[in-house]
Each structure stands twice: as C-alpha cells, then as structure tokens.
Amino acid sequence: MSRDNRAMPASLLMVLSTFLFATMAVCVKLAASHYDTGEIVFYRGLTGALTLGLLTWWRGGSMRTSVPSMHFWRGLSGVCSLSLWFYAIGNLPLATAMTLNYMSSVWMSLFLIGGAAMLGSARVDGRLVATVLAGFVGVALILRPTIAENQLWHGLIGLLSGMLAATAYLQVSVLGRAGEPDYRIVFYFSAGGVIAGAVSMAFNGMHAHTLTGAVLLLAVGVLATLAQLLMTRAYSIGKPLINASLQYLGIAYSFGYGILLFNDHLTLMGLIGMVFIVGAGLAATLLRTQTAPATVHTSTNEA
C-alpha cells in the first residue's frame, strides 16, 4: 500500500473500503448476467492472489506457513461464504444481499452463546441473547417481502453466506494469534477461490469472454483486493467499534446503487429490518470489544 494510504486515518480508510466493496458488488451483479458464480469467484481469486503475490515479493515477504491446515479450513469456509454471497447478489436486490451478509456479527454472537452452553457456563450474557433475537427479527422483516416474489431461497442463501462468513472470521482470529500476517491469510483465501472456481468451471463449463464481461471480472478482482487491503489497514490502526460502525455504510451505498442502477424497490418493512440488523451487528461488536482485547475483523464483506 502506498505511503499516502498509510497516512490516512482509519475512518477514511473504512469509508473508502466500504464504497469499493459496494461498487464491487455492483460489478458482481452485472457480471452475473455474463458468467456463472464459480467463474466470478475464480477471477476474483486470481486477481487477488496475483496482486498479493507480487506485493509480497516486492516487499521481500514470504508465503511459507507452518499452519497449512488452518489456512485450508479458513479458506474453505471463506470461499463457500463468498460464493453464496455472489450468488445472492445476482438474484436479490443489492442492499438486501449486502445486509444478509452483514448478519455475520450476529452469527458470531450466537456461536458465543452456543459455546457457553456447551461448556456448561452458569450464565449467558442476556445482552448477547437480545442481540441475536434483534438480528433475526431484522431477517424476518427483510425476507417476508421476498416470499411473494419467490425469492425466499435466494434470501436463505444470503443468510447462509453470513453464517459461513462468521466462522471464517473466527478462523482468521485464530490465524492471527498463531502469528500469520494479514497478507498471507488473504493470499491463501484468494488461492482457495481460484481452486474452487476452477473446479466449478470444470463441471459447468466456461462462458466466452466479451469486452464488457472481461472488464467486469477485472473490476471485481481489483476492487475487492484494494478494498480488503484498505479495510485490513483500518482494523490494524483504528478502533474496532468505530470501524464496524463505518462499515455499515456499505449497506447505504448498496441501497443507492440499487435504486439508481437496478430499479430496486425496498419496502418499509425491509428498511426496518435493515435497521434491526445494523443495530444488532453494532451491539454485538460492542459487546465483543468489551469482553475481548483482540477483536475479529468483523464483516469484511469478503470472508
């Protein structure tokens, strides 16, 4: 990353990152009319892996790792989440797909509650329970309008992408504690996307490239990689709660893009559902910040 980016405050990095992620989602939605999800995942991963590989070589870093199995499981959950999210983007209103993916913070709270119950903890934080309930109320409000449009299946796919993203973020936290640098974690995640996309294309075939399609694929990869680098930097120098709060600007950007470019229409109930999910996500982040000094990079939009 350039020295100018290094000098940027975390808040500005987050604003730029969320805008780039939302713009990437627009390109994914447009590319979905030219390519299958697996193809988009492949080219997104290829762009990211090549970019990070070159940056690492230029800086004299190394991709050698002592925990390959941990990267495998993080990559598996992350790539599955990414594929489901791209699928949801192609079939749902843009802001709806983005919001359902942001449920990852709420899923992590649910995992904490489940872990406490399995370990026989005498007390489960009632605030976490309330956070999870509020999040699922938001999901119900968002998905209810889509049932009439026969899009419930796509909504559930989007919801599942957020759940898998939560497991990926938890694995990222473990890798960080094991001493793995951010660039190496993201590189192996991108490489996993290349492999998964290649397998998908082997079974489903490949679409012929057009100039428009190729530009969209390149844009997806470049925007995603740059956004991820900016967000990683923001979380390394900024306060987690402030970063998480600014991250939800991605939903607002997507809402605007959806109206301007795709003629999306969200009902009042759907908008209220988004508010519930954003509030639940912020509350979950606040509670984790209060209870753990090292916070997971939550909801990076790309697991």
C-alpha positions as CSV (number, residue, x, y, z in Angstrom):
1,M,0.0,0.0,0.0
2,S,1.3,3.5,-0.7
3,R,2.6,5.9,1.9
4,D,-0.4,8.1,1.3
5,N,-2.8,5.3,2.3
6,R,-0.6,4.5,5.3
7,A,-1.1,8.2,6.4
8,M,-4.8,8.0,6.1
9,P,-6.9,7.8,9.3
10,A,-8.7,4.6,9.9
11,S,-12.1,6.2,9.5
12,L,-11.3,7.4,6.0
13,L,-9.9,4.0,5.1
14,M,-13.1,2.4,6.2
15,V,-15.3,4.9,4.2
16,L,-13.2,4.2,1.1
17,S,-13.2,0.4,1.7
18,T,-16.9,0.1,2.1
19,F,-17.5,2.2,-1.0
20,L,-15.2,-0.1,-3.0
21,F,-16.9,-3.2,-1.7
22,A,-20.3,-1.8,-2.6
23,T,-19.0,-0.9,-6.1
24,M,-17.6,-4.4,-6.4
25,A,-21.0,-5.9,-5.5
26,V,-22.5,-3.8,-8.4
27,C,-19.9,-5.4,-10.8
28,V,-20.7,-8.8,-9.4
29,K,-24.4,-8.3,-10.1
30,L,-23.7,-7.0,-13.6
31,A,-21.2,-9.9,-14.3
32,A,-23.8,-12.4,-13.2
33,S,-25.6,-11.9,-16.5
34,H,-22.4,-13.0,-18.3
35,Y,-20.9,-15.6,-16.1
36,D,-21.7,-18.3,-13.5
37,T,-20.9,-17.7,-9.9
38,G,-18.0,-20.1,-10.0
39,E,-16.4,-18.1,-12.8
40,I,-16.7,-14.8,-10.9
41,V,-15.2,-16.4,-7.8
42,F,-12.3,-17.8,-9.9
43,Y,-11.3,-14.5,-11.5
44,R,-11.8,-12.6,-8.2
45,G,-9.5,-15.0,-6.5
46,L,-7.0,-15.0,-9.4
47,T,-6.7,-11.2,-9.3
48,G,-6.3,-11.2,-5.6
49,A,-3.7,-13.9,-5.5
50,L,-1.6,-12.4,-8.2
51,T,-1.7,-8.9,-6.7
52,L,-0.8,-10.1,-3.2
53,G,1.8,-12.4,-4.5
54,L,3.5,-9.6,-6.4
55,L,3.2,-7.2,-3.4
56,T,4.7,-9.8,-1.1
57,W,7.6,-10.5,-3.5
58,W,8.2,-6.8,-3.8
59,R,8.3,-6.3,-0.1
60,G,10.5,-9.3,0.5
61,G,7.8,-11.3,2.4
62,S,7.1,-15.0,2.3
63,M,4.1,-17.2,1.7
64,R,5.6,-20.1,3.6
65,T,3.4,-21.1,6.5
66,S,3.6,-23.5,9.4
67,V,-0.1,-23.9,9.7
68,P,-1.4,-25.1,6.3
69,S,-4.4,-26.9,7.7
70,M,-5.6,-23.8,9.4
71,H,-5.5,-21.9,6.1
72,F,-7.3,-24.8,4.5
73,W,-10.3,-24.6,6.8
74,R,-10.4,-20.8,6.8
75,G,-10.2,-20.9,3.0
76,L,-13.0,-23.5,2.8
77,S,-15.4,-21.6,4.9
78,G,-14.4,-18.2,3.4
79,V,-14.7,-19.3,-0.3
80,C,-18.1,-21.1,0.4
81,S,-19.3,-17.9,2.0
82,L,-18.1,-15.7,-0.9
83,S,-19.7,-18.0,-3.5
84,L,-23.0,-18.0,-1.7
85,W,-22.8,-14.2,-1.3
86,F,-22.1,-13.6,-5.0
87,Y,-25.0,-15.9,-5.9
88,A,-27.3,-13.9,-3.6
89,I,-26.1,-10.6,-5.1
90,G,-27.0,-11.9,-8.6
91,N,-30.6,-12.8,-7.5
92,L,-31.6,-10.3,-4.8
93,P,-31.9,-6.6,-4.5
94,L,-28.3,-5.4,-3.9
95,A,-29.0,-3.8,-0.5
96,T,-30.8,-7.0,0.7
97,A,-27.9,-9.2,-0.3
98,M,-25.4,-6.9,1.4
99,T,-27.5,-6.7,4.6
100,L,-27.9,-10.5,4.9
101,N,-24.2,-11.0,4.6
102,Y,-23.7,-8.4,7.4
103,M,-25.5,-10.9,9.7
104,S,-22.1,-12.4,10.4
105,S,-21.7,-10.3,13.6
106,V,-25.0,-11.6,14.9
107,W,-24.0,-15.2,14.0
108,M,-20.8,-14.8,16.0
109,S,-22.8,-13.8,19.0
110,L,-25.0,-16.9,18.5
111,F,-21.8,-19.0,18.3
112,L,-20.6,-17.5,21.6
113,I,-23.9,-18.3,23.3
114,G,-23.8,-21.9,21.9
115,G,-20.2,-22.3,23.1
116,A,-21.1,-21.1,26.6
117,A,-24.0,-23.5,26.8
118,M,-21.8,-26.4,25.6
119,L,-19.1,-25.6,28.2
120,G,-21.7,-25.5,30.9
121,S,-21.3,-21.8,31.6
122,A,-23.5,-20.8,34.5
123,R,-24.5,-17.6,33.0
124,V,-25.1,-16.5,29.4
125,D,-25.0,-12.7,28.8
126,G,-28.6,-11.6,28.2
127,R,-27.4,-8.8,26.1
128,L,-25.9,-11.2,23.6
129,V,-29.2,-13.1,23.5
130,A,-31.1,-9.8,22.8
131,T,-28.6,-9.0,20.1
132,V,-29.2,-12.3,18.3
133,L,-33.0,-12.0,18.6
134,A,-33.0,-8.5,17.2
135,G,-30.9,-9.7,14.3
136,F,-33.3,-12.4,13.4
137,V,-36.2,-10.1,13.7
138,G,-34.5,-8.0,11.1
139,V,-34.0,-11.1,8.9
140,A,-37.7,-12.0,9.2
141,L,-38.7,-8.4,8.2
142,I,-36.4,-8.4,5.2
143,L,-37.3,-11.9,3.9
144,R,-41.0,-11.6,4.4
145,P,-41.5,-9.2,1.3
146,T,-39.3,-11.5,-0.8
147,I,-41.6,-14.5,-0.3
148,A,-44.2,-13.0,-2.6
149,E,-41.5,-12.6,-5.3
150,N,-40.4,-16.3,-5.0
151,Q,-37.0,-15.1,-3.7
152,L,-37.1,-16.8,-0.3
153,W,-34.5,-19.4,-1.5
154,H,-32.1,-16.7,-2.6
155,G,-32.6,-14.9,0.8
156,L,-31.7,-18.0,2.7
157,I,-28.6,-18.4,0.6
158,G,-27.6,-14.9,1.5
159,L,-28.3,-15.6,5.2
160,L,-26.1,-18.8,5.0
161,S,-23.3,-16.7,3.4
162,G,-23.3,-14.6,6.6
163,M,-23.2,-17.6,8.8
164,L,-20.2,-19.1,7.0
165,A,-18.5,-15.7,7.0
166,A,-18.8,-15.7,10.8
167,T,-16.9,-19.0,11.0
168,A,-14.3,-17.7,8.6
169,Y,-13.7,-14.5,10.7
170,L,-13.3,-16.6,13.8
171,Q,-10.7,-18.7,12.0
172,V,-8.9,-15.5,10.9
173,S,-8.7,-14.5,14.5
174,V,-7.1,-17.9,15.4
175,L,-4.6,-17.5,12.5
176,G,-3.7,-14.0,13.7
177,R,-3.0,-15.3,17.2
178,A,-0.8,-18.0,15.5
179,G,1.3,-15.2,14.1
180,E,0.1,-15.3,10.5
181,P,0.3,-11.9,8.8
182,D,-2.8,-10.5,7.1
183,Y,-1.4,-10.6,3.6
184,R,-0.7,-14.4,3.9
185,I,-4.2,-15.1,5.2
186,V,-5.8,-13.1,2.3
187,F,-3.5,-14.7,-0.2
188,Y,-4.4,-18.3,0.7
189,F,-8.1,-17.3,0.8
190,S,-7.7,-15.9,-2.8
191,A,-5.9,-19.0,-3.9
192,G,-8.8,-21.1,-2.5
193,G,-11.1,-19.0,-4.6
194,V,-9.1,-19.9,-7.7
195,I,-9.2,-23.6,-6.9
196,A,-13.0,-23.6,-6.1
197,G,-13.7,-21.6,-9.2
198,A,-11.6,-23.9,-11.4
199,V,-13.5,-26.9,-10.1
200,S,-16.8,-25.2,-10.8
201,M,-15.8,-24.4,-14.3
202,A,-14.6,-27.9,-14.9
203,F,-18.1,-29.2,-14.2
204,N,-20.2,-26.3,-15.5
205,G,-18.1,-25.1,-18.4
206,M,-16.9,-21.6,-19.2
207,H,-18.6,-18.7,-20.9
208,A,-16.9,-17.0,-23.8
209,H,-15.5,-13.6,-22.9
210,T,-16.7,-10.3,-24.2
211,L,-15.1,-7.0,-23.6
212,T,-17.8,-6.0,-21.2
213,G,-17.6,-9.2,-19.3
214,A,-13.8,-9.2,-19.0
215,V,-13.8,-5.6,-17.7
216,L,-16.4,-6.5,-15.1
217,L,-14.4,-9.5,-13.9
218,L,-11.2,-7.4,-13.7
219,A,-13.1,-4.7,-11.8
220,V,-14.5,-7.3,-9.3
221,G,-11.0,-8.6,-8.6
222,V,-9.3,-5.2,-8.4
223,L,-12.0,-3.5,-6.3
224,A,-12.2,-6.5,-3.9
225,T,-8.4,-6.7,-3.4
226,L,-8.0,-2.9,-2.9
227,A,-11.0,-2.7,-0.5
228,Q,-9.7,-5.7,1.5
229,L,-6.2,-4.1,1.9
230,L,-7.7,-0.8,3.0
231,M,-10.0,-2.5,5.5
232,T,-7.2,-4.6,6.9
233,R,-5.1,-1.5,7.4
234,A,-8.1,0.3,9.1
235,Y,-8.6,-2.5,11.6
236,S,-4.9,-2.6,12.4
237,I,-4.7,1.1,13.3
238,G,-8.3,2.0,14.3
239,K,-10.8,1.3,17.0
240,P,-12.9,-1.8,16.2
241,L,-16.3,-0.3,17.1
242,I,-15.7,2.8,15.1
243,N,-14.6,0.7,12.1
244,A,-17.6,-1.6,12.4
245,S,-19.9,1.4,12.6
246,L,-18.5,2.9,9.4
247,Q,-18.5,-0.5,7.7
248,Y,-22.3,-0.4,7.6
249,L,-22.1,2.4,5.2
250,G,-21.8,-0.4,2.6
251,I,-25.5,-1.0,3.0
252,A,-26.3,2.6,2.3
253,Y,-24.1,2.7,-0.7
254,S,-25.7,-0.5,-2.0
255,F,-29.1,0.9,-1.4
256,G,-28.3,3.9,-3.5
257,Y,-26.7,1.8,-6.3
258,G,-29.7,-0.5,-6.3
259,I,-32.1,2.4,-6.8
260,L,-30.0,4.2,-9.4
261,L,-28.8,1.2,-11.5
262,F,-31.2,-1.7,-10.9
263,N,-34.5,-0.1,-10.1
264,D,-34.6,-2.0,-6.8
265,H,-37.6,-1.4,-4.6
266,L,-37.4,-2.0,-0.8
267,T,-40.5,-1.9,1.3
268,L,-40.7,0.0,4.6
269,M,-40.7,-3.4,6.4
270,G,-37.4,-4.3,4.6
271,L,-35.8,-1.0,5.6
272,I,-36.8,-1.5,9.2
273,G,-35.3,-5.0,9.0
274,M,-32.0,-3.5,7.9
275,V,-32.1,-1.1,10.8
276,F,-32.6,-4.1,13.2
277,I,-29.6,-6.0,11.6
278,V,-27.3,-3.0,11.7
279,G,-28.2,-2.2,15.3
280,A,-27.7,-5.9,16.3
281,G,-24.4,-6.0,14.5
282,L,-23.1,-2.9,16.2
283,A,-24.3,-4.1,19.6
284,A,-22.6,-7.5,19.0
285,T,-19.3,-5.7,18.1
286,L,-19.5,-3.5,21.2
287,L,-20.1,-6.5,23.5
288,R,-17.2,-8.4,21.9
289,T,-14.9,-5.3,22.2
290,Q,-15.8,-5.0,25.9
291,T,-15.0,-8.7,26.6
292,A,-12.0,-9.4,24.4
293,P,-9.0,-7.2,23.8
294,A,-8.4,-8.7,20.3
295,T,-11.4,-8.3,18.1
296,V,-12.0,-10.2,14.9
297,H,-12.1,-8.2,11.7
298,T,-15.8,-8.3,11.5
299,S,-17.9,-8.3,8.4
300,T,-15.3,-7.6,5.8
301,N,-17.9,-8.4,3.2
302,E,-15.5,-11.0,1.9
303,A,-14.8,-13.8,4.2
